[in-house]
């Protein structure tokens, strides 16, 4: 399989043929909830409402 990049969520390889979404800033993310959650937790911070 041809590696075409790294997921900005899980940091695993993305291979040609994988279902992904492209981030407006050029990143790629696997099209699944686990990767979305990892990405959001990385860019956000926890606080109280």
N, CA, C and O atoms as a CHARMM CRD file, in Angstrom:
* protein
*
  196
    1    1 UNK  N      0.83800  -1.19000   0.00000 PROA 1      0.00000
    2    1 UNK  CA     0.00000   0.00000   0.00000 PROA 1      0.00000
    3    1 UNK  C      0.87900   1.24800   0.00000 PROA 1      0.00000
    4    1 UNK  O      1.92900   1.29700   0.64000 PROA 1      0.00000
    5    2 UNK  N      0.41900   2.23800  -0.72900 PROA 2      0.00000
    6    2 UNK  CA     1.16900   3.48100  -0.83200 PROA 2      0.00000
    7    2 UNK  C      0.76000   4.44900   0.26600 PROA 2      0.00000
    8    2 UNK  O     -0.40900   4.81800   0.37600 PROA 2      0.00000
    9    3 UNK  N      1.73400   4.86100   1.08400 PROA 3      0.00000
   10    3 UNK  CA     1.51600   5.83600   2.14200 PROA 3      0.00000
   11    3 UNK  C      1.38000   7.21400   1.49900 PROA 3      0.00000
   12    3 UNK  O      2.25400   7.63900   0.74300 PROA 3      0.00000
   13    4 UNK  N      0.26700   7.92200   1.80500 PROA 4      0.00000
   14    4 UNK  CA     0.05000   9.25100   1.21800 PROA 4      0.00000
   15    4 UNK  C      0.02100  10.36100   2.26500 PROA 4      0.00000
   16    4 UNK  O     -0.30000  11.50400   1.93900 PROA 4      0.00000
   17    5 UNK  N      0.34800  10.04600   3.50200 PROA 5      0.00000
   18    5 UNK  CA     0.38800  11.08200   4.53000 PROA 5      0.00000
   19    5 UNK  C      0.12300  10.52300   5.90600 PROA 5      0.00000
   20    5 UNK  O      0.05800   9.31100   6.10700 PROA 5      0.00000
   21    6 UNK  N     -0.03100  11.44200   6.85900 PROA 6      0.00000
   22    6 UNK  CA    -0.28900  11.09100   8.25000 PROA 6      0.00000
   23    6 UNK  C     -1.58000  11.74700   8.70400 PROA 6      0.00000
   24    6 UNK  O     -1.83400  12.90900   8.38700 PROA 6      0.00000
   25    7 UNK  N     -2.39800  11.01000   9.44400 PROA 7      0.00000
   26    7 UNK  CA    -3.64900  11.52800   9.98300 PROA 7      0.00000
   27    7 UNK  C     -3.34400  12.54800  11.08300 PROA 7      0.00000
   28    7 UNK  O     -2.53600  12.28400  11.97400 PROA 7      0.00000
   29    8 UNK  N     -3.99400  13.71000  11.01500 PROA 8      0.00000
   30    8 UNK  CA    -3.77400  14.73900  12.03300 PROA 8      0.00000
   31    8 UNK  C     -4.51400  14.41200  13.32600 PROA 8      0.00000
   32    8 UNK  O     -4.36400  15.12000  14.32200 PROA 8      0.00000
   33    9 UNK  N     -5.30700  13.35100  13.32000 PROA 9      0.00000
   34    9 UNK  CA    -6.00100  12.91300  14.52900 PROA 9      0.00000
   35    9 UNK  C     -5.21300  11.85000  15.26400 PROA 9      0.00000
   36    9 UNK  O     -4.68800  12.09200  16.35100 PROA 9      0.00000
   37   10 UNK  N     -5.13100  10.66500  14.66400 PROA 10     0.00000
   38   10 UNK  CA    -4.50600   9.52100  15.33500 PROA 10     0.00000
   39   10 UNK  C     -3.00400   9.42600  15.09600 PROA 10     0.00000
   40   10 UNK  O     -2.32500   8.63800  15.75500 PROA 10     0.00000
   41   11 UNK  N     -2.48200  10.20600  14.17500 PROA 11     0.00000
   42   11 UNK  CA    -1.05400  10.22000  13.82500 PROA 11     0.00000
   43   11 UNK  C     -0.59900   8.94700  13.12000 PROA 11     0.00000
   44   11 UNK  O      0.60200   8.71500  12.97900 PROA 11     0.00000
   45   12 UNK  N     -1.54400   8.11900  12.67500 PROA 12     0.00000
   46   12 UNK  CA    -1.21700   6.89900  11.92500 PROA 12     0.00000
   47   12 UNK  C     -1.10600   7.24700  10.44300 PROA 12     0.00000
   48   12 UNK  O     -1.56300   8.30200  10.00200 PROA 12     0.00000
   49   13 UNK  N     -0.49000   6.33900   9.68500 PROA 13     0.00000
   50   13 UNK  CA    -0.36500   6.54200   8.24600 PROA 13     0.00000
   51   13 UNK  C     -1.72100   6.52100   7.55400 PROA 13     0.00000
   52   13 UNK  O     -2.64600   5.82800   7.97700 PROA 13     0.00000
   53   14 UNK  N     -1.81100   7.28700   6.49500 PROA 14     0.00000
   54   14 UNK  CA    -2.96100   7.24300   5.59600 PROA 14     0.00000
   55   14 UNK  C     -2.46400   6.61700   4.30100 PROA 14     0.00000
   56   14 UNK  O     -1.43500   7.01300   3.75400 PROA 14     0.00000
   57   15 UNK  N     -3.21100   5.64100   3.82900 PROA 15     0.00000
   58   15 UNK  CA    -2.81800   4.92600   2.63000 PROA 15     0.00000
   59   15 UNK  C     -3.76400   5.23900   1.48200 PROA 15     0.00000
   60   15 UNK  O     -4.94000   5.54200   1.68800 PROA 15     0.00000
   61   16 UNK  N     -3.23500   5.16200   0.28000 PROA 16     0.00000
   62   16 UNK  CA    -4.03400   5.39800  -0.91500 PROA 16     0.00000
   63   16 UNK  C     -5.26900   4.50800  -0.85700 PROA 16     0.00000
   64   16 UNK  O     -5.15900   3.30000  -0.64600 PROA 16     0.00000
   65   17 UNK  N     -6.44400   5.10300  -1.04400 PROA 17     0.00000
   66   17 UNK  CA    -7.70300   4.37400  -0.98700 PROA 17     0.00000
   67   17 UNK  C     -8.44400   4.53300   0.33000 PROA 17     0.00000
   68   17 UNK  O     -9.63700   4.23600   0.39100 PROA 17     0.00000
   69   18 UNK  N     -7.76700   5.00000   1.40800 PROA 18     0.00000
   70   18 UNK  CA    -8.44300   5.23900   2.68900 PROA 18     0.00000
   71   18 UNK  C     -9.44600   6.37400   2.53100 PROA 18     0.00000
   72   18 UNK  O     -9.22100   7.30900   1.76300 PROA 18     0.00000
   73   19 UNK  N    -10.55200   6.28800   3.26200 PROA 19     0.00000
   74   19 UNK  CA   -11.51300   7.38500   3.27500 PROA 19     0.00000
   75   19 UNK  C    -11.02300   8.44600   4.25000 PROA 19     0.00000
   76   19 UNK  O    -10.80300   8.16500   5.42900 PROA 19     0.00000
   77   20 UNK  N    -10.85600   9.65400   3.75500 PROA 20     0.00000
   78   20 UNK  CA   -10.32700  10.75100   4.56800 PROA 20     0.00000
   79   20 UNK  C    -11.12000  12.02500   4.31700 PROA 20     0.00000
   80   20 UNK  O    -11.90700  12.12300   3.37600 PROA 20     0.00000
   81   21 UNK  N    -10.88800  12.98500   5.18300 PROA 21     0.00000
   82   21 UNK  CA   -11.34300  14.35600   4.97800 PROA 21     0.00000
   83   21 UNK  C    -10.09600  15.23000   4.92500 PROA 21     0.00000
   84   21 UNK  O     -9.10300  14.94600   5.59500 PROA 21     0.00000
   85   22 UNK  N    -10.14900  16.27600   4.14000 PROA 22     0.00000
   86   22 UNK  CA    -9.01600  17.20100   4.04700 PROA 22     0.00000
   87   22 UNK  C     -9.30800  18.44100   4.88400 PROA 22     0.00000
   88   22 UNK  O    -10.35400  19.07300   4.73700 PROA 22     0.00000
   89   23 UNK  N     -8.38500  18.77300   5.74700 PROA 23     0.00000
   90   23 UNK  CA    -8.47900  19.97300   6.57400 PROA 23     0.00000
   91   23 UNK  C     -8.17100  21.18900   5.69500 PROA 23     0.00000
   92   23 UNK  O     -7.31600  21.09800   4.81400 PROA 23     0.00000
   93   24 UNK  N     -8.84100  22.31600   5.91000 PROA 24     0.00000
   94   24 UNK  CA    -8.58300  23.50800   5.09300 PROA 24     0.00000
   95   24 UNK  C     -7.12200  23.96500   5.10900 PROA 24     0.00000
   96   24 UNK  O     -6.66800  24.61600   4.16800 PROA 24     0.00000
   97   25 UNK  N     -6.38900  23.63100   6.16200 PROA 25     0.00000
   98   25 UNK  CA    -4.98100  24.02700   6.25000 PROA 25     0.00000
   99   25 UNK  C     -4.04400  23.00100   5.62900 PROA 25     0.00000
  100   25 UNK  O     -2.82500  23.11800   5.75900 PROA 25     0.00000
  101   26 UNK  N     -4.60300  21.98800   4.94900 PROA 26     0.00000
  102   26 UNK  CA    -3.76200  21.03300   4.23800 PROA 26     0.00000
  103   26 UNK  C     -3.61500  19.67700   4.89200 PROA 26     0.00000
  104   26 UNK  O     -3.07900  18.76000   4.26900 PROA 26     0.00000
  105   27 UNK  N     -4.06500  19.51400   6.11000 PROA 27     0.00000
  106   27 UNK  CA    -3.95500  18.22900   6.77900 PROA 27     0.00000
  107   27 UNK  C     -4.99100  17.23500   6.28500 PROA 27     0.00000
  108   27 UNK  O     -5.96600  17.60800   5.63300 PROA 27     0.00000
  109   28 UNK  N     -4.77100  15.97400   6.60200 PROA 28     0.00000
  110   28 UNK  CA    -5.69300  14.89600   6.25400 PROA 28     0.00000
  111   28 UNK  C     -6.08200  14.17400   7.53500 PROA 28     0.00000
  112   28 UNK  O     -5.26800  14.03000   8.44700 PROA 28     0.00000
  113   29 UNK  N     -7.32900  13.72100   7.59900 PROA 29     0.00000
  114   29 UNK  CA    -7.79900  12.99700   8.77800 PROA 29     0.00000
  115   29 UNK  C     -8.65900  11.82600   8.32500 PROA 29     0.00000
  116   29 UNK  O     -9.48600  11.95700   7.42300 PROA 29     0.00000
  117   30 UNK  N     -8.44900  10.66600   8.97400 PROA 30     0.00000
  118   30 UNK  CA    -9.29700   9.51500   8.66300 PROA 30     0.00000
  119   30 UNK  C    -10.75600   9.88300   8.91400 PROA 30     0.00000
  120   30 UNK  O    -11.06400  10.62100   9.85000 PROA 30     0.00000
  121   31 UNK  N    -11.63600   9.37600   8.08700 PROA 31     0.00000
  122   31 UNK  CA   -13.07200   9.68100   8.20500 PROA 31     0.00000
  123   31 UNK  C    -13.71400   8.72800   9.21200 PROA 31     0.00000
  124   31 UNK  O    -14.50400   7.85800   8.84700 PROA 31     0.00000
  125   32 UNK  N    -13.35700   8.91100  10.49800 PROA 32     0.00000
  126   32 UNK  CA   -13.99700   8.13600  11.56500 PROA 32     0.00000
  127   32 UNK  C    -13.99400   8.94000  12.86400 PROA 32     0.00000
  128   32 UNK  O    -13.17300   9.83900  13.04500 PROA 32     0.00000
  129   33 UNK  N    -14.90600   8.61300  13.75000 PROA 33     0.00000
  130   33 UNK  CA   -15.09600   9.38700  14.98200 PROA 33     0.00000
  131   33 UNK  C    -13.89800   9.38100  15.91400 PROA 33     0.00000
  132   33 UNK  O    -13.63200  10.38700  16.57200 PROA 33     0.00000
  133   34 UNK  N    -13.16400   8.26900  15.98900 PROA 34     0.00000
  134   34 UNK  CA   -12.00400   8.21600  16.88300 PROA 34     0.00000
  135   34 UNK  C    -10.95800   9.25800  16.49600 PROA 34     0.00000
  136   34 UNK  O    -10.39400   9.92700  17.36100 PROA 34     0.00000
  137   35 UNK  N    -10.70400   9.39200  15.20600 PROA 35     0.00000
  138   35 UNK  CA    -9.70800  10.37000  14.75200 PROA 35     0.00000
  139   35 UNK  C    -10.19000  11.79900  14.98200 PROA 35     0.00000
  140   35 UNK  O     -9.40400  12.67100  15.35300 PROA 35     0.00000
  141   36 UNK  N    -11.49800  12.04100  14.76000 PROA 36     0.00000
  142   36 UNK  CA   -12.06100  13.36400  15.03500 PROA 36     0.00000
  143   36 UNK  C    -11.86300  13.72800  16.49900 PROA 36     0.00000
  144   36 UNK  O    -11.43100  14.83600  16.81900 PROA 36     0.00000
  145   37 UNK  N    -12.18100  12.78900  17.38600 PROA 37     0.00000
  146   37 UNK  CA   -12.06300  13.05000  18.81700 PROA 37     0.00000
  147   37 UNK  C    -10.61300  13.33300  19.20600 PROA 37     0.00000
  148   37 UNK  O    -10.35400  14.27100  19.95900 PROA 37     0.00000
  149   38 UNK  N     -9.67700  12.55100  18.71300 PROA 38     0.00000
  150   38 UNK  CA    -8.27000  12.78100  19.03400 PROA 38     0.00000
  151   38 UNK  C     -7.81600  14.15200  18.54100 PROA 38     0.00000
  152   38 UNK  O     -7.08800  14.85300  19.24300 PROA 38     0.00000
  153   39 UNK  N     -8.24100  14.53600  17.34200 PROA 39     0.00000
  154   39 UNK  CA    -7.85200  15.83400  16.79300 PROA 39     0.00000
  155   39 UNK  C     -8.43200  16.97700  17.62500 PROA 39     0.00000
  156   39 UNK  O     -7.71100  17.91300  17.97000 PROA 39     0.00000
  157   40 UNK  N     -9.71200  16.91300  17.95000 PROA 40     0.00000
  158   40 UNK  CA   -10.35400  17.97500  18.72800 PROA 40     0.00000
  159   40 UNK  C     -9.71400  18.09700  20.10600 PROA 40     0.00000
  160   40 UNK  O     -9.48400  19.20600  20.58800 PROA 40     0.00000
  161   41 UNK  N     -9.42700  16.96500  20.73900 PROA 41     0.00000
  162   41 UNK  CA    -8.78800  17.01500  22.06500 PROA 41     0.00000
  163   41 UNK  C     -7.38800  17.61200  21.99500 PROA 41     0.00000
  164   41 UNK  O     -6.91500  18.19900  22.96900 PROA 41     0.00000
  165   42 UNK  N     -6.72500  17.46700  20.85900 PROA 42     0.00000
  166   42 UNK  CA    -5.38700  18.01800  20.71000 PROA 42     0.00000
  167   42 UNK  C     -5.40900  19.54100  20.52500 PROA 42     0.00000
  168   42 UNK  O     -4.52500  20.23500  21.02900 PROA 42     0.00000
  169   43 UNK  N     -6.40000  20.06000  19.81500 PROA 43     0.00000
  170   43 UNK  CA    -6.41100  21.49600  19.50500 PROA 43     0.00000
  171   43 UNK  C     -7.20300  22.32200  20.51900 PROA 43     0.00000
  172   43 UNK  O     -7.09600  23.54900  20.52700 PROA 43     0.00000
  173   44 UNK  N     -7.98900  21.67500  21.36500 PROA 44     0.00000
  174   44 UNK  CA    -8.81000  22.39100  22.35800 PROA 44     0.00000
  175   44 UNK  C     -8.24700  22.17600  23.75500 PROA 44     0.00000
  176   44 UNK  O     -7.33000  21.37800  23.95300 PROA 44     0.00000
  177   45 UNK  N     -8.80100  22.88800  24.71000 PROA 45     0.00000
  178   45 UNK  CA    -8.40100  22.67400  26.09100 PROA 45     0.00000
  179   45 UNK  C     -9.65300  22.55800  26.95300 PROA 45     0.00000
  180   45 UNK  O    -10.71000  23.09900  26.62700 PROA 45     0.00000
  181   46 UNK  N     -9.50800  21.85200  28.04000 PROA 46     0.00000
  182   46 UNK  CA   -10.61000  21.59000  28.94100 PROA 46     0.00000
  183   46 UNK  C    -10.78400  22.73900  29.93800 PROA 46     0.00000
  184   46 UNK  O     -9.80500  23.29100  30.44100 PROA 46     0.00000
  185   47 UNK  N    -12.03100  23.08800  30.21300 PROA 47     0.00000
  186   47 UNK  CA   -12.32900  24.13800  31.17400 PROA 47     0.00000
  187   47 UNK  C    -13.73900  23.91400  31.70800 PROA 47     0.00000
  188   47 UNK  O    -14.43800  23.01200  31.24600 PROA 47     0.00000
  189   48 UNK  N    -14.15000  24.69800  32.64400 PROA 48     0.00000
  190   48 UNK  CA   -15.51800  24.63000  33.15600 PROA 48     0.00000
  191   48 UNK  C    -16.36700  25.69500  32.47500 PROA 48     0.00000
  192   48 UNK  O    -15.87000  26.76000  32.10800 PROA 48     0.00000
  193   49 UNK  N    -17.63800  25.39900  32.31100 PROA 49     0.00000
  194   49 UNK  CA   -18.56200  26.35500  31.65700 PROA 49     0.00000
  195   49 UNK  C    -18.86600  27.50100  32.59600 PROA 49     0.00000
  196   49 UNK  O    -19.61900  28.40800  32.24100 PROA 49     0.00000
